[in-house]
Amino acid sequence: MGWSAPPKAPQCPACKTSVFPAESFMAADRKPFHKKCVKCKTCTKVLTSATLNEHQTQLYCQSCYVSVFMPQKPGGESYGGIVTPEDLKRKEEEERKKLEKAKRAKAERRCPTCDMKTYAEDSIQVSDVFYHKACLKCVECGRGPDSETPMMLGPKDNEDVFAEEELEPFCKFCFAKRFKLSVLNVADSVTIL
């Protein structure tokens, strides 16, 4: 049996040179790096095993990893991965169905809460939308309408300023609190709107 050369030392993915056991640092997938090469690719901050994030043998700190691989959409929504044409079609279909449902609800006098047809004896009209008496509740406090608490529709919180406006029912107190109006002036502003 003859002499054979020792196995070749693995290469550091960062600097592409040999890594010997005395100078190695094991990353997430057990690939050896030089201790001096374990730093963020973006900001060059020195990393430890607790602060290490790896993507395709590139090392990142937590904040750089989030900013590079999980960007935020303008509406505040986080990146959900690769968007396929099927995903786009599905989203368009959902939006179309939502608009159809809203139009049908107005045309057929359907309650937006339960999507059941409303009749004159059991419904309350708020703006041009009809609700069942039992379904109409303030989205903030859960209070129903009574003689001293009129209900009104206000815009739903929406991060996307270009989306179609969705309206929610509010009692006059929560409407005033949410939109920073005096409770005394709420009735005037609602009739103006």
Secondary structure, 3 states (H helix, E strand, C coil): CCCCCCCCCCECCCCCCECCHHHEEECCCCCEEEHHHCECCCCCCECCCCCCEEECCEEECHHHHHHHHCCECCCCCECCCCCCHHHHHHHHHHHHHHHHHHHHHHHCCECCCCCCECCHHHEEEECCEEEECCCCCCCCCCCCCECCECEEEEECCCCCCCCCCCEEEEEHHHHHHHCCCCHHHHHHHHHHC
